[in-house]
Amino acid sequence: MTAFSATSIPADARPASLRIEIRALLLLAGPLVLGNLAQMAIHTTEVIILGRYSVQALAAAALAVNLYFACGTFGMGLMTAASPMIAAERGRRGHSVRDIRRTVRQGFWVALAASIPIWGILWNAESLFLAMGQQPDLSRDAGQFMRVAMWGLLPWLLQFVLRLYVSALERPIWGVIVTLCGVGVNLVACWALVFGNLGFPEMGLMGAAYANLIANCTLFIVMALVVSTVKPFRRYRIFGRFWVADWPRFAGLFRLGLPIAITFAFEVAIFSAAAFLMGLISRDSLAAHAVAIQIASFAFMVPFSLSQAATVRVGLHHGRRDAVAASRAGWAALGVGVIAACAMSAIMTAFPEFLVGLFIDPADATAATAFQLALGFIVVAAIFQLVDAVQAVGAGVLRGLQDTRWPMIFAAFGYWVVGMGTAWFFAFNLGWDGIGVWIGLAAGLAVVSVLMVGRWMMRGRLGLGVYQ
């Protein structure tokens, strides 16, 4: 019986082999970083343009987008199961076509199944915001934004399935190319519709909503063209008879993906809840939070991409039943993740005024309070980049072993018991306001990171990745 080492990289993980693994990880993660940053740039473009348009529009968009991503990320998590499944199938049989096609097709079905109830939630966003105690004018504007942007959810989820597919085939550069197309479309559409350029009427906040919808539809259409026409993907015939049910594979995706979805939702929802807490404090706090979380989210794309790459690399070795190689891949990802997080943290600490100034004009007297608040939030965000990176990569390596249930429990406890409890206590009981909320977020992330890495270290004792 071969088992993963309980506490360290196995003795026969020689430096040469480790270098090869790190190189493979970086070759896969590099394009994923670019693709995820480009995906973030779509929303960041909206934040920058709306921040230049008005603080009211920026605050309303922050409410809407936080709810949108909290719900959309749940659907995204369901389909994330496709990544370790495809990787394991490639590990078992390097030239597998049918099983990979089945997984991708059923990912489309899961996307549709997830979108229907989410649409119901998003359609009633204004009522939800009011029930949460948000300001009536912000709730109204955010609800109107949502009733347009929500229809982009399904095409976004469908293109995400296809991005997972090309990444699991270790050809993620196509996801980068497609996403950059979406960035360009969103930039032009948002600039034209928000301010009324290129002959379009000035639509303000609603212009950003329509731009978001147009960009998400563009992402799916272009990604579908790529997988249908580019040679490495064409032979899989992904869209052939995609309407035919495959209930066992659908159930398998759902069974593996539901804990991932809940884990993602817990993490994203804690940041969305933080935005709602900011809305209870003040409009300026909410606008500052929107800027700070956008900067932190950009930095997070590096460890998040490493997490995705780690899932594929560990999943490939898991499918081959190679415990030593899977262990080496996991530790390589964790090490690189920590180094990357240190670099991101250093940048945020060194240039906070420049970063915040990209979103809020420091010369604008009406935004001066929001600007100063955002500077304070950035300092805390720089600190928690380290623990955020560890928990993200830790979850990724566990997903490579198709271990998803305990990470879900860790997320529930860390984010909502520790994180939200600390945020509420510091913000309202101690009167620390927005800084207290951000300290609570950091505390929750720290607990989750310890639990994720602890489970990875004890995987041998727990029977994870133990092969006969």
C-alpha positions as CSV (number, residue, x, y, z in Angstrom):
1,M,0.0,0.0,0.0
2,T,1.3,3.4,-1.0
3,A,0.2,6.5,1.0
4,F,0.8,10.2,1.0
5,S,3.3,11.4,3.6
6,A,1.4,12.8,6.6
7,T,3.5,15.8,7.3
8,S,6.1,16.5,4.6
9,I,7.1,16.1,1.0
10,P,8.1,12.4,0.5
11,A,11.7,11.6,0.8
12,D,12.0,10.6,-2.9
13,A,10.6,13.9,-4.1
14,R,14.1,14.9,-5.3
15,P,14.9,18.5,-6.2
16,A,15.0,17.7,-9.9
17,S,11.5,16.2,-9.8
18,L,10.3,19.1,-7.7
19,R,11.7,21.6,-10.3
20,I,9.9,19.8,-13.1
21,E,6.7,19.9,-11.1
22,I,7.0,23.6,-10.3
23,R,7.7,24.3,-14.0
24,A,4.6,22.4,-15.0
25,L,2.6,24.2,-12.3
26,L,3.7,27.6,-13.5
27,L,3.2,26.9,-17.2
28,L,-0.4,26.0,-16.3
29,A,-0.9,28.7,-13.7
30,G,0.6,31.6,-15.7
31,P,-2.2,31.7,-18.3
32,L,-4.8,31.1,-15.6
33,V,-3.5,34.1,-13.7
34,L,-3.8,36.2,-16.9
35,G,-7.3,34.8,-17.6
36,N,-8.6,35.4,-14.1
37,L,-7.1,38.9,-14.0
38,A,-8.8,39.6,-17.3
39,Q,-12.1,38.3,-15.9
40,M,-11.7,40.6,-12.9
41,A,-10.9,43.4,-15.3
42,I,-14.4,43.2,-16.7
43,H,-15.9,44.1,-13.3
44,T,-13.0,46.5,-12.4
45,T,-13.7,48.5,-15.6
46,E,-17.3,49.0,-14.3
47,V,-16.0,50.0,-10.9
48,I,-13.5,52.5,-12.3
49,I,-16.0,54.1,-14.8
50,L,-18.8,54.2,-12.2
51,G,-16.4,55.7,-9.6
52,R,-15.7,58.5,-12.1
53,Y,-19.4,58.9,-12.8
54,S,-20.7,59.2,-9.2
55,V,-20.3,57.8,-5.7
56,Q,-24.0,57.0,-5.6
57,A,-23.7,54.8,-8.7
58,L,-20.6,53.1,-7.4
59,A,-22.2,52.3,-4.1
60,A,-25.4,50.9,-5.7
61,A,-23.3,48.8,-8.1
62,A,-21.3,47.5,-5.1
63,L,-24.5,46.2,-3.5
64,A,-25.7,44.6,-6.7
65,V,-22.5,43.0,-7.8
66,N,-21.8,41.6,-4.3
67,L,-25.1,39.7,-4.4
68,Y,-24.6,38.8,-8.0
69,F,-21.2,37.2,-7.3
70,A,-22.4,35.6,-4.1
71,C,-25.1,33.7,-6.1
72,G,-23.1,33.3,-9.3
73,T,-20.1,31.8,-7.4
74,F,-22.3,29.1,-6.0
75,G,-23.1,28.0,-9.5
76,M,-19.5,28.3,-10.5
77,G,-18.5,26.1,-7.6
78,L,-20.9,23.4,-8.8
79,M,-19.1,23.2,-12.2
80,T,-15.7,23.5,-10.7
81,A,-16.0,19.7,-10.0
82,A,-15.4,19.3,-13.8
83,S,-11.8,20.3,-13.3
84,P,-10.6,17.4,-11.0
85,M,-12.9,15.0,-12.8
86,I,-11.4,15.8,-16.3
87,A,-7.9,15.8,-14.8
88,A,-8.4,12.4,-13.2
89,E,-9.9,11.0,-16.4
90,R,-6.8,12.2,-18.3
91,G,-4.6,10.6,-15.6
92,R,-6.3,7.3,-15.9
93,R,-6.4,7.3,-19.8
94,G,-4.3,9.9,-21.5
95,H,-6.4,9.9,-24.7
96,S,-9.8,9.7,-23.2
97,V,-12.4,11.6,-25.3
98,R,-15.9,10.2,-24.4
99,D,-15.6,10.6,-20.6
100,I,-14.3,14.1,-20.9
101,R,-17.0,15.1,-23.4
102,R,-19.6,13.6,-21.0
103,T,-18.3,15.7,-18.1
104,V,-18.3,19.0,-20.1
105,R,-21.8,18.4,-21.5
106,Q,-23.2,17.7,-18.1
107,G,-21.5,20.9,-16.8
108,F,-23.8,22.7,-19.2
109,W,-26.8,21.0,-17.6
110,V,-25.6,21.9,-14.2
111,A,-25.1,25.6,-15.3
112,L,-28.7,25.7,-16.4
113,A,-30.0,24.0,-13.3
114,A,-28.1,26.4,-11.1
115,S,-29.2,29.5,-13.0
116,I,-32.9,29.1,-12.7
117,P,-33.2,29.4,-8.9
118,I,-30.5,32.1,-8.8
119,W,-32.4,34.2,-11.3
120,G,-35.4,34.1,-8.9
121,I,-33.2,35.5,-6.1
122,L,-31.6,38.2,-8.2
123,W,-34.9,39.4,-9.7
124,N,-36.0,40.3,-6.1
125,A,-32.7,42.0,-5.2
126,E,-34.3,45.3,-4.2
127,S,-36.6,43.6,-1.6
128,L,-33.6,41.6,-0.3
129,F,-31.5,44.8,0.2
130,L,-34.4,46.6,2.0
131,A,-34.9,43.6,4.3
132,M,-31.2,43.8,5.1
133,G,-31.6,47.4,6.2
134,Q,-29.9,49.1,3.2
135,Q,-30.7,52.6,2.2
136,P,-33.9,52.8,0.1
137,D,-32.3,54.8,-2.8
138,L,-29.3,52.4,-3.0
139,S,-31.6,49.4,-2.8
140,R,-33.8,50.7,-5.7
141,D,-30.8,51.5,-7.9
142,A,-29.1,48.2,-7.2
143,G,-32.3,46.3,-7.9
144,Q,-32.7,48.0,-11.3
145,F,-29.1,47.2,-12.1
146,M,-29.6,43.5,-11.2
147,R,-32.7,43.0,-13.4
148,V,-30.6,43.6,-16.4
149,A,-27.2,42.2,-15.4
150,M,-28.7,38.9,-14.1
151,W,-29.4,37.5,-17.6
152,G,-25.7,37.4,-18.2
153,L,-25.3,34.7,-15.5
154,L,-26.0,31.7,-17.7
155,P,-23.7,32.6,-20.5
156,W,-21.0,33.4,-17.9
157,L,-21.4,30.0,-16.3
158,L,-21.4,28.2,-19.6
159,Q,-18.1,29.9,-20.6
160,F,-16.7,29.0,-17.2
161,V,-17.3,25.3,-17.9
162,L,-15.4,25.7,-21.2
163,R,-12.6,27.5,-19.5
164,L,-12.3,24.6,-17.0
165,Y,-12.3,22.2,-20.0
166,V,-9.4,23.9,-21.9
167,S,-7.5,24.3,-18.6
168,A,-7.9,20.7,-17.6
169,L,-6.4,19.9,-21.0
170,E,-3.5,22.1,-20.0
171,R,-4.2,24.6,-22.7
172,P,-5.4,27.6,-20.7
173,I,-4.1,30.3,-23.0
174,W,-7.3,30.1,-25.0
175,G,-9.2,31.1,-21.9
176,V,-6.9,34.2,-21.7
177,I,-7.5,35.2,-25.3
178,V,-11.3,34.9,-25.0
179,T,-11.5,36.7,-21.8
180,L,-9.4,39.6,-23.2
181,C,-12.0,39.9,-25.9
182,G,-14.6,40.2,-23.2
183,V,-12.6,42.9,-21.4
184,G,-12.4,45.0,-24.6
185,V,-16.1,44.6,-25.3
186,N,-17.0,45.6,-21.7
187,L,-14.7,48.6,-21.7
188,V,-16.1,50.1,-24.9
189,A,-19.7,49.2,-24.0
190,C,-19.4,50.6,-20.4
191,W,-17.7,53.8,-21.5
192,A,-20.3,54.4,-24.2
193,L,-23.4,53.5,-22.2
194,V,-22.5,55.0,-18.9
195,F,-21.4,58.4,-20.2
196,G,-23.3,58.5,-23.4
197,N,-20.4,58.3,-25.8
198,L,-20.4,57.1,-29.5
199,G,-23.9,58.4,-30.0
200,F,-25.5,56.4,-27.2
201,P,-27.7,58.0,-24.6
202,E,-26.1,58.6,-21.1
203,M,-27.5,55.7,-19.0
204,G,-25.3,56.0,-15.9
205,L,-25.6,52.9,-13.7
206,M,-27.9,51.1,-16.1
207,G,-25.3,51.5,-18.8
208,A,-22.9,49.4,-16.8
209,A,-25.6,46.7,-16.3
210,Y,-26.1,46.4,-20.1
211,A,-22.4,46.4,-20.7
212,N,-22.0,43.6,-18.2
213,L,-24.7,41.5,-20.0
214,I,-23.1,42.2,-23.4
215,A,-19.6,41.2,-22.2
216,N,-20.8,37.9,-20.6
217,C,-22.7,36.9,-23.8
218,T,-19.6,37.7,-25.8
219,L,-17.4,35.5,-23.6
220,F,-19.6,32.5,-24.2
221,I,-20.0,33.0,-27.9
222,V,-16.3,33.4,-28.5
223,M,-15.3,30.5,-26.2
224,A,-17.8,28.2,-28.0
225,L,-16.3,29.1,-31.3
226,V,-12.8,28.3,-30.0
227,V,-13.7,24.8,-28.7
228,S,-15.6,24.0,-31.9
229,T,-13.0,25.1,-34.3
230,V,-9.5,24.9,-32.8
231,K,-7.8,21.5,-33.5
232,P,-6.9,20.3,-30.0
233,F,-10.5,20.7,-28.8
234,R,-12.4,20.0,-32.0
235,R,-12.1,16.2,-31.8
236,Y,-14.1,16.2,-28.5
237,R,-17.2,17.5,-30.3
238,I,-18.4,19.1,-27.1
239,F,-21.7,20.5,-28.5
240,G,-22.7,17.3,-30.3
241,R,-26.0,16.1,-28.9
242,F,-25.4,18.2,-25.7
243,W,-29.1,18.0,-25.0
244,V,-29.0,14.3,-24.3
245,A,-29.3,13.5,-20.6
246,D,-26.5,11.6,-18.8
247,W,-27.9,11.3,-15.3
248,P,-25.1,9.3,-13.7
249,R,-22.5,11.9,-14.8
250,F,-24.8,14.8,-13.8
251,A,-25.2,13.3,-10.4
252,G,-21.5,12.7,-10.1
253,L,-20.7,16.4,-10.9
254,F,-23.4,17.6,-8.5
255,R,-22.2,15.3,-5.7
256,L,-18.6,16.5,-6.0
257,G,-19.5,20.0,-6.9
258,L,-22.1,20.9,-4.3
259,P,-19.5,21.0,-1.4
260,I,-17.2,23.1,-3.6
261,A,-20.1,25.4,-4.4
262,I,-21.0,25.8,-0.8
263,T,-17.4,26.5,0.1
264,F,-17.1,29.1,-2.6
265,A,-20.5,30.6,-1.5
266,F,-19.4,30.8,2.1
267,E,-16.2,32.7,1.1
268,V,-17.8,35.1,-1.4
269,A,-20.9,35.6,0.9
270,I,-18.7,36.7,3.8
271,F,-17.3,39.4,1.6
272,S,-20.8,40.3,0.4
273,A,-22.0,40.4,4.0
274,A,-19.1,42.7,4.8
275,A,-20.4,45.0,2.0
276,F,-23.8,45.0,3.6
277,L,-22.3,45.8,7.0
278,M,-20.5,48.7,5.4
279,G,-23.8,49.9,4.0
280,L,-25.1,50.0,7.6
281,I,-22.2,52.2,8.6
282,S,-22.2,54.8,5.8
283,R,-22.3,55.4,2.1
284,D,-18.6,56.4,2.1
285,S,-17.7,53.2,3.9
286,L,-19.5,51.1,1.3
287,A,-17.8,52.9,-1.6
288,A,-14.4,52.6,0.0
289,H,-15.0,48.9,0.7
290,A,-16.0,48.4,-3.0
291,V,-12.6,49.9,-4.0
292,A,-10.5,48.0,-1.5
293,I,-12.2,44.7,-2.1
294,Q,-11.6,45.2,-5.9
295,I,-7.9,45.7,-5.3
296,A,-7.7,42.7,-2.9
297,S,-9.6,40.6,-5.4
298,F,-7.2,41.4,-8.1
299,A,-4.3,40.3,-5.9
300,F,-6.2,37.1,-5.0
301,M,-6.4,36.1,-8.6
302,V,-2.7,34.9,-8.4
303,P,-3.3,32.3,-5.6
304,F,-6.7,31.5,-7.0
305,S,-5.1,30.6,-10.3
306,L,-2.4,28.6,-8.5
307,S,-5.3,26.8,-6.8
308,Q,-6.9,25.9,-10.1
309,A,-3.6,24.7,-11.5
310,A,-2.9,22.7,-8.4
311,T,-6.3,20.9,-8.7
312,V,-5.4,19.9,-12.3
313,R,-1.8,18.8,-11.4
314,V,-2.8,16.9,-8.2
315,G,-5.8,15.5,-10.1
316,L,-3.7,14.1,-12.9
317,H,-1.4,12.3,-10.4
318,H,-4.4,11.2,-8.4
319,G,-5.9,9.6,-11.6
320,R,-2.6,7.8,-12.2
321,R,-2.6,6.7,-8.5
322,D,0.8,8.2,-8.1
323,A,0.9,9.3,-4.4
324,V,4.4,10.7,-4.5
325,A,3.8,12.9,-7.5
326,A,0.5,14.1,-6.2
327,S,2.2,15.1,-2.9
328,R,5.0,16.8,-4.7
329,A,2.4,18.8,-6.8
330,G,0.5,19.9,-3.7
331,W,3.5,21.1,-1.8
332,A,4.9,22.9,-4.8
333,A,1.6,24.8,-5.2
334,L,1.5,25.7,-1.6
335,G,5.1,27.0,-1.6
336,V,4.6,29.1,-4.8
337,G,1.3,30.4,-3.4
338,V,3.0,31.8,-0.3
339,I,5.7,33.5,-2.4
340,A,3.2,35.0,-4.7
341,A,1.1,36.3,-1.8
342,C,4.1,37.9,-0.2
343,A,4.7,39.8,-3.5
344,M,1.1,40.9,-3.7
345,S,1.1,42.1,-0.1
346,A,4.3,44.1,-0.6
347,I,2.8,45.9,-3.6
348,M,-0.4,46.8,-1.8
349,T,1.6,48.1,1.2
350,A,4.0,50.1,-0.9
351,F,1.5,51.8,-3.2
352,P,-1.9,52.2,-1.4
353,E,-2.5,55.8,-2.6
354,F,-1.8,54.9,-6.2
355,L,-4.0,51.9,-6.2
356,V,-7.0,53.6,-4.5
357,G,-6.4,56.6,-6.9
358,L,-7.2,54.4,-9.8
359,F,-10.8,54.1,-8.6
360,I,-11.4,57.4,-6.7
361,D,-10.1,60.8,-7.7
362,P,-8.2,62.1,-4.6
363,A,-8.8,65.7,-5.8
364,D,-12.6,65.2,-5.6
365,A,-13.7,66.8,-2.4
366,T,-17.0,64.8,-2.4
367,A,-15.0,61.5,-2.4
368,A,-12.3,62.5,0.1
369,T,-13.8,60.5,3.0
370,A,-14.2,57.4,0.9
371,F,-10.6,57.8,-0.3
372,Q,-9.1,57.9,3.2
373,L,-11.2,54.9,4.4
374,A,-10.1,52.9,1.4
375,L,-6.4,53.5,2.3
376,G,-7.0,52.0,5.8
377,F,-8.8,49.0,4.4
378,I,-6.0,48.3,1.9
379,V,-3.5,48.0,4.8
380,V,-5.5,45.2,6.4
381,A,-6.1,43.6,3.0
382,A,-2.4,43.4,2.4
383,I,-1.9,41.5,5.6
384,F,-4.6,38.9,4.9
385,Q,-3.3,38.2,1.4
386,L,-1.0,35.7,3.0
387,V,-3.6,33.6,4.8
388,D,-6.0,34.0,1.9
389,A,-3.5,32.5,-0.5
390,V,-2.8,29.5,1.8
391,Q,-6.5,28.7,2.2
392,A,-7.1,29.0,-1.5
393,V,-4.3,26.8,-2.6
394,G,-5.0,24.4,0.3
395,A,-8.6,24.0,-1.0
396,G,-7.2,23.5,-4.5
397,V,-4.9,20.6,-3.7
398,L,-7.6,18.9,-1.7
399,R,-10.0,19.2,-4.6
400,G,-7.4,17.5,-6.7
401,L,-7.9,14.5,-4.4
402,Q,-11.7,15.0,-4.8
403,D,-11.9,15.9,-1.1
404,T,-14.5,18.6,-0.9
405,R,-16.8,18.0,2.1
406,W,-14.5,18.8,5.0
407,P,-13.2,22.0,3.2
408,M,-16.8,23.0,3.1
409,I,-17.2,22.6,6.8
410,F,-13.9,24.5,7.4
411,A,-15.3,27.4,5.3
412,A,-18.6,27.5,7.2
413,F,-16.8,27.6,10.6
414,G,-14.0,29.9,9.7
415,Y,-15.9,32.5,7.6
416,W,-19.2,32.6,9.4
417,V,-18.5,31.7,13.0
418,V,-15.0,33.3,13.4
419,G,-15.0,35.8,10.6
420,M,-18.5,37.3,10.8
421,G,-18.5,37.1,14.6
422,T,-15.3,39.0,14.8
423,A,-16.3,41.5,12.2
424,W,-19.6,42.4,13.9
425,F,-18.0,42.6,17.3
426,F,-15.1,44.8,16.2
427,A,-17.2,47.0,14.0
428,F,-20.3,47.6,16.2
429,N,-19.5,46.6,19.7
430,L,-16.0,48.1,19.8
431,G,-16.9,50.9,17.4
432,W,-14.1,50.3,15.0
433,D,-16.5,50.6,12.0
434,G,-15.1,49.6,8.6
435,I,-11.6,48.6,9.9
436,G,-13.3,46.2,12.4
437,V,-15.1,44.5,9.5
438,W,-11.9,44.0,7.6
439,I,-10.1,42.6,10.7
440,G,-12.9,40.1,11.0
441,L,-12.4,39.0,7.4
442,A,-8.7,38.5,8.1
443,A,-9.4,36.4,11.2
444,G,-11.8,34.1,9.3
445,L,-9.4,33.6,6.5
446,A,-6.6,32.7,8.9
447,V,-8.6,30.0,10.6
448,V,-9.6,28.4,7.3
449,S,-6.0,28.4,6.0
450,V,-4.8,26.5,9.1
451,L,-7.6,24.0,8.8
452,M,-7.0,23.4,5.0
453,V,-3.3,22.9,5.4
454,G,-3.7,20.7,8.4
455,R,-6.0,18.4,6.5
456,W,-3.5,18.2,3.6
457,M,-0.7,17.4,6.0
458,M,-2.7,14.6,7.6
459,R,-4.1,13.1,4.3
460,G,-2.3,9.8,4.8
461,R,-3.8,9.2,8.2
462,L,-7.2,10.2,6.9
463,G,-7.0,7.8,4.0
464,L,-7.0,10.5,1.3
465,G,-5.0,9.4,-1.8
466,V,-4.1,6.0,-0.3
467,Y,-3.8,3.4,-3.1
468,Q,-3.5,-0.3,-3.0
